[in-house]
Amino acid sequence: MCVTPFRPRDGMKDVRFAIERHPSMSERGRIWHSRPMRIIVCVKHVPDMQSDRRFEDCRIVRGEDDVLNELDENAVEAAVQLVEEHGGEVIALTMGPEDAEDALLRALQLGADRAVLITDERFEGADTGLTATVLAAAIHTLGNEAPIDIVITGMASLDSMTSMLPAALATQLDMPLLGLAHSIDIDLKTRTATIARNADGHEDVLRAPMPLVISVTDQINEPRYPAFAAMKAARKKPLDSWGLDEIATNDIGARIAGRPQLLEVLESAEVTKNGPGTIIPDSSDAGQRLADYILEVVK
C-alpha cells in the first residue's frame, strides 16, 4: 500500500490522500503463476559415437554422422515433462554450424516447441568459456521476449566430456546451479526448484529459486521415442537461426564481439598401433600362452 498526499482544491480545509495500491506478495505469486513457464534446453550436435571419426586440417570432421547428444535427450525429456505438468514452453538452443539444425529438429520431435540455432564463422573453434558466453547472450535475447524460468542442460557432451558447460553457463547468467539431478520438482507458488542427486555416495536434496540452471543425468528419465506424427509436426515448429549480430545487443553479446580467438590447433595426428597385434587361438593351453605373452612381450 502506497499513500501519497495531494493538494486540496481551493476552499478545501481538510487534507486528503491519494491511495495507489500495489500487488501484495501473494498476488505477485498468483500473477507469476498465471504466466506460462519458459524453459530453455541447451543441446549439442555431436559425432555419432558408433561412427568412424576422422580428422581433416587438424579438426574432427563433423556433419557426416552427427546426432543429438544422447545425454541432451534426457534434458529435453525433463523439460517437456515439466511443461506437461505445469504448462509453458520448451525452447531448444544450440550453437554450432548450420548442420546443427538436425539436432534441433530431433529436439523438436522429442517435444520442444521452438528451436534456435546460433551459428557464425566467428565462433569456430570455441572453447567451453566462449560457448557458455554465446549461449548466455542468446538466453538474454530470448529473455527480452518474455522471462526465462529454467535453463536445463545434459550432464556432459559425448564428444568432449568436459562437464564444464552447466557451471560456466550459470556463471555467465548469474543464476544458481543445481547439478547432476536425477529428479526435479517445481513449486510455482514459491518459485523454487528442488532436485535430488547422488554425490560421492550420498543422496543430496537441493533447492534454489528461479530463474536457475539445472543439469540432469541419464538417470532422470527414459526419453520418449517420437511417433511419426511428432516427427511430421516438428517440421512445422519454428526454428530460427541467429548470428552474432542478433545476440550482440546485450552486454554479454558485446563482449563476444570484441573477444579474440583464444584457441589455436597447431597439430593433430592419428595414433596408430605398432603392428597388427598377436592373436592367441582359444585352446587347452591358451591361458598359459597368454600369460607367457604378457610376461615376455608386455612386461
PAKETI-670146 format. One record per residue (C-alpha): residue in three letters; x, y, z. Coordinates in Angstrom, 2 decimals. Layout:
+------+---------+---------+---------+
! type !       X !       Y !       Z !
+------+---------+---------+---------+
!  ALA !       X !       Y !       Z !
...
+------+---------+---------+---------+
END
This chain:
+------+---------+---------+---------+
! type !       X !       Y !       Z !
+------+---------+---------+---------+
!  MET !    0.00 !    0.00 !    0.00 !
!  CYS !    1.46 !    3.37 !   -1.04 !
!  VAL !   -0.06 !    6.57 !    0.41 !
!  THR !    0.82 !    9.97 !   -1.02 !
!  PRO !   -0.72 !   13.35 !   -0.12 !
!  PHE !   -2.18 !   15.61 !   -2.79 !
!  ARG !   -3.01 !   19.29 !   -2.86 !
!  PRO !   -6.54 !   20.16 !   -1.68 !
!  ARG !   -8.70 !   22.16 !   -4.04 !
!  ASP !   -9.44 !   25.78 !   -3.36 !
!  GLY !  -11.71 !   26.10 !   -0.38 !
!  MET !  -10.92 !   22.66 !    0.98 !
!  LYS !   -9.81 !   22.75 !    4.62 !
!  ASP !   -9.14 !   19.05 !    5.19 !
!  VAL !   -6.19 !   17.12 !    3.89 !
!  ARG !   -6.99 !   14.01 !    1.90 !
!  PHE !   -4.79 !   11.33 !    0.46 !
!  ALA !   -4.47 !    9.73 !   -2.93 !
!  ILE !   -4.11 !    5.98 !   -2.48 !
!  GLU !   -2.19 !    3.86 !   -5.00 !
!  ARG !   -2.49 !    0.12 !   -4.47 !
!  HIS !    0.33 !   -2.27 !   -5.44 !
!  PRO !    0.05 !   -6.08 !   -5.64 !
!  SER !    0.81 !   -7.93 !   -2.43 !
!  MET !    3.40 !  -10.72 !   -2.33 !
!  SER !    0.69 !  -13.37 !   -2.55 !
!  GLU !   -0.86 !  -11.58 !   -5.51 !
!  ARG !    2.51 !  -11.35 !   -7.20 !
!  GLY !    2.82 !  -15.10 !   -6.78 !
!  ARG !   -0.55 !  -15.58 !   -8.45 !
!  ILE !    0.48 !  -13.23 !  -11.26 !
!  TRP !    3.69 !  -15.22 !  -11.82 !
!  HIS !    1.76 !  -18.49 !  -11.56 !
!  SER !   -0.61 !  -17.32 !  -14.29 !
!  ARG !    2.29 !  -16.69 !  -16.67 !
!  PRO !    3.32 !  -19.70 !  -18.77 !
!  MET !    6.66 !  -21.14 !  -17.67 !
!  ARG !    9.52 !  -20.83 !  -20.18 !
!  ILE !   12.27 !  -23.45 !  -20.20 !
!  ILE !   15.37 !  -23.37 !  -22.39 !
!  VAL !   17.19 !  -26.62 !  -23.10 !
!  CYS !   20.78 !  -26.30 !  -24.31 !
!  VAL !   21.67 !  -29.16 !  -26.66 !
!  LYS !   24.64 !  -30.08 !  -28.83 !
!  HIS !   25.18 !  -31.67 !  -32.24 !
!  VAL !   27.95 !  -34.26 !  -31.80 !
!  PRO !   29.55 !  -37.01 !  -33.92 !
!  ASP !   27.80 !  -40.35 !  -33.55 !
!  MET !   29.77 !  -42.41 !  -31.03 !
!  GLN !   29.22 !  -45.50 !  -33.18 !
!  SER !   30.64 !  -43.94 !  -36.35 !
!  ASP !   34.24 !  -43.83 !  -37.56 !
!  ARG !   35.54 !  -40.38 !  -36.68 !
!  ARG !   38.41 !  -38.79 !  -38.58 !
!  PHE !   40.39 !  -35.57 !  -38.72 !
!  GLU !   40.98 !  -33.11 !  -41.55 !
!  ASP !   43.13 !  -29.99 !  -41.21 !
!  CYS !   43.66 !  -30.77 !  -37.51 !
!  ARG !   39.92 !  -30.79 !  -36.81 !
!  ILE !   37.42 !  -33.56 !  -36.36 !
!  VAL !   35.12 !  -33.92 !  -39.38 !
!  ARG !   31.56 !  -33.02 !  -38.47 !
!  GLY !   28.30 !  -33.18 !  -40.35 !
!  GLU !   28.58 !  -36.71 !  -41.74 !
!  ASP !   27.12 !  -38.89 !  -38.97 !
!  ASP !   26.34 !  -36.24 !  -36.36 !
!  VAL !   23.41 !  -36.67 !  -33.98 !
!  LEU !   21.80 !  -35.01 !  -30.99 !
!  ASN !   23.98 !  -35.62 !  -27.93 !
!  GLU !   22.39 !  -38.60 !  -26.15 !
!  LEU !   22.60 !  -37.01 !  -22.70 !
!  ASP !   20.76 !  -33.95 !  -24.05 !
!  GLU !   17.79 !  -36.15 !  -24.94 !
!  ASN !   17.30 !  -36.62 !  -21.18 !
!  ALA !   17.40 !  -32.83 !  -20.75 !
!  VAL !   14.74 !  -32.31 !  -23.42 !
!  GLU !   12.55 !  -35.02 !  -21.89 !
!  ALA !   12.89 !  -33.45 !  -18.43 !
!  ALA !   11.82 !  -30.04 !  -19.78 !
!  VAL !    8.88 !  -31.49 !  -21.72 !
!  GLN !    7.65 !  -33.38 !  -18.65 !
!  LEU !    7.77 !  -30.20 !  -16.55 !
!  VAL !    5.76 !  -28.29 !  -19.15 !
!  GLU !    3.27 !  -31.14 !  -19.46 !
!  GLU !    2.74 !  -30.93 !  -15.69 !
!  HIS !    2.81 !  -27.15 !  -15.17 !
!  GLY !    2.23 !  -25.67 !  -18.63 !
!  GLY !    4.56 !  -23.43 !  -20.59 !
!  GLU !    7.02 !  -23.56 !  -23.46 !
!  VAL !   10.23 !  -25.50 !  -24.18 !
!  ILE !   12.86 !  -23.83 !  -26.36 !
!  ALA !   15.79 !  -25.89 !  -27.67 !
!  LEU !   19.00 !  -23.88 !  -28.09 !
!  THR !   22.33 !  -24.82 !  -29.65 !
!  MET !   25.48 !  -23.21 !  -31.01 !
!  GLY !   27.22 !  -24.79 !  -33.99 !
!  PRO !   27.44 !  -24.97 !  -37.77 !
!  GLU !   24.37 !  -24.93 !  -39.98 !
!  ASP !   24.20 !  -28.73 !  -39.86 !
!  ALA !   23.39 !  -28.46 !  -36.14 !
!  GLU !   19.80 !  -27.83 !  -37.24 !
!  ASP !   19.49 !  -31.63 !  -37.34 !
!  ALA !   19.99 !  -31.79 !  -33.57 !
!  LEU !   17.36 !  -29.10 !  -33.06 !
!  LEU !   14.95 !  -30.94 !  -35.33 !
!  ARG !   15.40 !  -34.02 !  -33.16 !
!  ALA !   14.70 !  -31.91 !  -30.06 !
!  LEU !   11.50 !  -30.64 !  -31.70 !
!  GLN !   10.50 !  -34.23 !  -32.45 !
!  LEU !   11.04 !  -35.08 !  -28.78 !
!  GLY !    8.59 !  -32.38 !  -27.72 !
!  ALA !   10.29 !  -28.97 !  -27.75 !
!  ASP !    8.02 !  -26.18 !  -29.00 !
!  ARG !   10.63 !  -23.97 !  -30.64 !
!  ALA !   14.32 !  -24.07 !  -31.53 !
!  VAL !   17.10 !  -21.52 !  -32.03 !
!  LEU !   20.44 !  -22.14 !  -33.73 !
!  ILE !   23.33 !  -19.77 !  -33.02 !
!  THR !   25.77 !  -20.03 !  -35.92 !
!  ASP !   28.55 !  -17.70 !  -37.01 !
!  GLU !   32.00 !  -18.24 !  -38.52 !
!  ARG !   33.43 !  -16.11 !  -35.71 !
!  PHE !   32.51 !  -18.87 !  -33.22 !
!  GLU !   34.65 !  -21.50 !  -34.97 !
!  GLY !   36.91 !  -23.37 !  -32.56 !
!  ALA !   35.07 !  -22.06 !  -29.50 !
!  ASP !   36.12 !  -23.45 !  -26.12 !
!  THR !   33.77 !  -24.06 !  -23.19 !
!  GLY !   34.09 !  -20.48 !  -21.98 !
!  LEU !   33.15 !  -18.91 !  -25.29 !
!  THR !   30.35 !  -21.43 !  -25.82 !
!  ALA !   28.85 !  -20.56 !  -22.43 !
!  THR !   29.14 !  -16.85 !  -23.19 !
!  VAL !   27.40 !  -17.22 !  -26.56 !
!  LEU !   24.59 !  -19.33 !  -25.12 !
!  ALA !   24.14 !  -16.85 !  -22.26 !
!  ALA !   23.85 !  -13.97 !  -24.73 !
!  ALA !   21.23 !  -15.91 !  -26.69 !
!  ILE !   19.31 !  -16.69 !  -23.49 !
!  HIS !   19.31 !  -12.99 !  -22.59 !
!  THR !   17.97 !  -12.21 !  -26.06 !
!  LEU !   15.19 !  -14.77 !  -25.63 !
!  GLY !   14.54 !  -13.33 !  -22.18 !
!  ASN !   13.81 !   -9.96 !  -23.75 !
!  GLU !   10.75 !  -11.57 !  -25.37 !
!  ALA !    9.48 !  -12.97 !  -22.05 !
!  PRO !   11.21 !  -14.01 !  -18.80 !
!  ILE !   13.10 !  -17.32 !  -18.74 !
!  ASP !   12.41 !  -19.52 !  -15.70 !
!  ILE !   14.71 !  -22.55 !  -16.09 !
!  VAL !   17.71 !  -23.47 !  -18.24 !
!  ILE !   18.29 !  -27.23 !  -18.48 !
!  THR !   21.39 !  -28.98 !  -19.84 !
!  GLY !   22.66 !  -32.52 !  -20.05 !
!  MET !   25.44 !  -33.53 !  -17.66 !
!  ALA !   28.03 !  -33.62 !  -20.47 !
!  SER !   28.50 !  -33.81 !  -24.22 !
!  LEU !   29.81 !  -37.11 !  -25.53 !
!  ASP !   32.36 !  -35.52 !  -27.86 !
!  SER !   34.39 !  -33.53 !  -25.33 !
!  MET !   33.10 !  -34.81 !  -21.94 !
!  THR !   34.28 !  -31.74 !  -20.01 !
!  SER !   31.04 !  -31.42 !  -17.97 !
!  MET !   32.03 !  -27.76 !  -17.51 !
!  LEU !   29.30 !  -26.02 !  -19.51 !
!  PRO !   26.48 !  -26.02 !  -16.89 !
!  ALA !   28.66 !  -24.24 !  -14.30 !
!  ALA !   30.13 !  -21.82 !  -16.86 !
!  LEU !   26.66 !  -21.02 !  -18.18 !
!  ALA !   25.24 !  -20.41 !  -14.70 !
!  THR !   28.15 !  -18.05 !  -14.00 !
!  GLN !   27.54 !  -16.07 !  -17.19 !
!  LEU !   23.81 !  -15.85 !  -16.45 !
!  ASP !   24.37 !  -15.04 !  -12.75 !
!  MET !   21.94 !  -17.83 !  -11.84 !
!  PRO !   22.15 !  -20.60 !   -9.22 !
!  LEU !   23.12 !  -24.06 !  -10.49 !
!  LEU !   21.58 !  -27.35 !   -9.41 !
!  GLY !   23.79 !  -30.01 !  -10.96 !
!  LEU !   23.53 !  -33.71 !  -11.80 !
!  ALA !   19.83 !  -34.00 !  -10.98 !
!  HIS !   18.09 !  -37.37 !  -11.21 !
!  SER !   14.74 !  -35.81 !  -10.24 !
!  ILE !   13.22 !  -32.33 !  -10.44 !
!  ASP !   10.26 !  -30.85 !   -8.57 !
!  ILE !    8.91 !  -27.38 !   -9.33 !
!  ASP !    6.89 !  -25.25 !   -6.89 !
!  LEU !    5.25 !  -22.42 !   -8.81 !
!  LYS !    3.92 !  -20.74 !   -5.65 !
!  THR !    7.35 !  -20.24 !   -4.13 !
!  ARG !    9.13 !  -20.05 !   -7.50 !
!  THR !   11.64 !  -22.70 !   -6.46 !
!  ALA !   13.07 !  -25.88 !   -7.94 !
!  THR !   14.12 !  -28.89 !   -5.86 !
!  ILE !   16.36 !  -31.65 !   -7.19 !
!  ALA !   17.75 !  -34.91 !   -5.89 !
!  ARG !   21.19 !  -36.16 !   -6.89 !
!  ASN !   23.74 !  -38.82 !   -5.99 !
!  ALA !   27.09 !  -37.31 !   -4.99 !
!  ASP !   30.03 !  -39.26 !   -3.59 !
!  GLY !   27.81 !  -41.98 !   -2.17 !
!  HIS !   25.31 !  -39.54 !   -0.67 !
!  GLU !   21.79 !  -38.61 !   -1.74 !
!  ASP !   21.54 !  -34.82 !   -1.82 !
!  VAL !   18.30 !  -32.83 !   -1.97 !
!  LEU !   18.89 !  -29.24 !   -3.07 !
!  ARG !   16.58 !  -26.27 !   -3.66 !
!  ALA !   17.13 !  -22.93 !   -5.39 !
!  PRO !   14.98 !  -20.03 !   -6.59 !
!  MET !   14.08 !  -19.42 !  -10.22 !
!  PRO !   15.47 !  -18.48 !  -12.62 !
!  LEU !   18.18 !  -21.10 !  -12.41 !
!  VAL !   20.28 !  -23.61 !  -14.36 !
!  ILE !   19.78 !  -27.37 !  -13.89 !
!  SER !   21.95 !  -30.14 !  -15.34 !
!  VAL !   20.47 !  -33.63 !  -15.47 !
!  THR !   21.90 !  -37.14 !  -15.63 !
!  ASP !   20.73 !  -40.02 !  -17.78 !
!  GLN !   19.04 !  -41.49 !  -14.67 !
!  ILE !   16.35 !  -38.81 !  -14.57 !
!  ASN !   14.12 !  -40.34 !  -17.25 !
!  GLU !   13.83 !  -42.50 !  -20.33 !
!  PRO !   13.50 !  -40.21 !  -23.38 !
!  ARG !   10.39 !  -40.90 !  -25.40 !
!  TYR !   10.64 !  -42.24 !  -28.94 !
!  PRO !    8.76 !  -39.82 !  -31.20 !
!  ALA !    5.88 !  -41.20 !  -33.20 !
!  PHE !    5.55 !  -40.47 !  -36.91 !
!  ALA !    3.02 !  -37.72 !  -36.18 !
!  ALA !    5.50 !  -36.00 !  -33.85 !
!  MET !    8.24 !  -36.20 !  -36.49 !
!  LYS !    5.93 !  -34.66 !  -39.07 !
!  ALA !    4.73 !  -31.92 !  -36.69 !
!  ALA !    8.32 !  -31.00 !  -35.79 !
!  ARG !    8.96 !  -29.63 !  -39.29 !
!  LYS !    6.19 !  -27.08 !  -38.79 !
!  LYS !    7.56 !  -25.75 !  -35.49 !
!  PRO !    9.59 !  -22.52 !  -35.55 !
!  LEU !   13.36 !  -22.98 !  -35.95 !
!  ASP !   15.30 !  -19.70 !  -36.03 !
!  SER !   18.91 !  -19.14 !  -37.00 !
!  TRP !   20.80 !  -16.26 !  -35.35 !
!  GLY !   24.30 !  -14.92 !  -35.82 !
!  LEU !   26.46 !  -12.73 !  -33.63 !
!  ASP !   24.62 !   -9.59 !  -34.75 !
!  GLU !   21.33 !  -10.89 !  -33.31 !
!  ILE !   22.77 !  -11.58 !  -29.85 !
!  ALA !   25.28 !   -8.71 !  -29.59 !
!  THR !   22.55 !   -6.30 !  -28.48 !
!  ASN !   23.18 !   -7.04 !  -24.79 !
!  ASP !   26.27 !   -6.70 !  -22.59 !
!  ILE !   27.30 !  -10.34 !  -22.93 !
!  GLY !   26.93 !  -10.25 !  -26.69 !
!  ALA !   29.03 !   -7.10 !  -26.88 !
!  ARG !   31.84 !   -8.86 !  -25.00 !
!  ILE !   31.76 !  -11.70 !  -27.53 !
!  ALA !   32.10 !   -9.30 !  -30.45 !
!  GLY !   35.32 !   -7.91 !  -29.02 !
!  ARG !   36.84 !  -11.21 !  -27.90 !
!  PRO !   39.83 !  -12.54 !  -29.86 !
!  GLN !   40.17 !  -16.20 !  -30.84 !
!  LEU !   42.00 !  -17.79 !  -27.90 !
!  LEU !   42.39 !  -21.41 !  -29.02 !
!  GLU !   44.53 !  -22.44 !  -31.98 !
!  VAL !   45.15 !  -26.03 !  -33.11 !
!  LEU !   48.80 !  -26.41 !  -34.09 !
!  GLU !   48.95 !  -30.12 !  -34.89 !
!  SER !   46.78 !  -33.22 !  -34.84 !
!  ALA !   47.93 !  -36.71 !  -35.84 !
!  GLU !   46.21 !  -40.06 !  -35.66 !
!  VAL !   47.73 !  -42.53 !  -33.20 !
!  THR !   48.13 !  -45.96 !  -34.79 !
!  LYS !   49.03 !  -49.30 !  -33.27 !
!  ASN !   52.54 !  -50.71 !  -33.72 !
!  GLY !   51.99 !  -53.77 !  -35.91 !
!  PRO !   48.94 !  -55.95 !  -36.48 !
!  GLY !   48.96 !  -57.44 !  -32.97 !
!  THR !   49.02 !  -61.05 !  -31.82 !
!  ILE !   46.07 !  -63.43 !  -31.84 !
!  ILE !   46.17 !  -66.42 !  -29.46 !
!  PRO !   43.57 !  -69.03 !  -30.51 !
!  ASP !   41.37 !  -70.45 !  -27.77 !
!  SER !   42.74 !  -73.90 !  -26.97 !
!  SER !   43.58 !  -76.01 !  -23.95 !
!  ASP !   46.84 !  -74.13 !  -23.33 !
!  ALA !   45.60 !  -70.64 !  -24.38 !
!  GLY !   45.69 !  -69.35 !  -20.81 !
!  GLN !   49.31 !  -70.37 !  -20.33 !
!  ARG !   50.34 !  -68.95 !  -23.70 !
!  LEU !   48.60 !  -65.62 !  -22.89 !
!  ALA !   50.42 !  -65.45 !  -19.56 !
!  ASP !   53.73 !  -66.14 !  -21.28 !
!  TYR !   53.00 !  -63.42 !  -23.84 !
!  ILE !   52.28 !  -60.87 !  -21.12 !
!  LEU !   55.49 !  -61.76 !  -19.27 !
!  GLU !   57.71 !  -61.78 !  -22.34 !
!  VAL !   56.28 !  -59.01 !  -24.54 !
!  VAL !   54.29 !  -56.61 !  -22.44 !
!  LYS !   56.37 !  -56.80 !  -19.24 !
+------+---------+---------+---------+
END
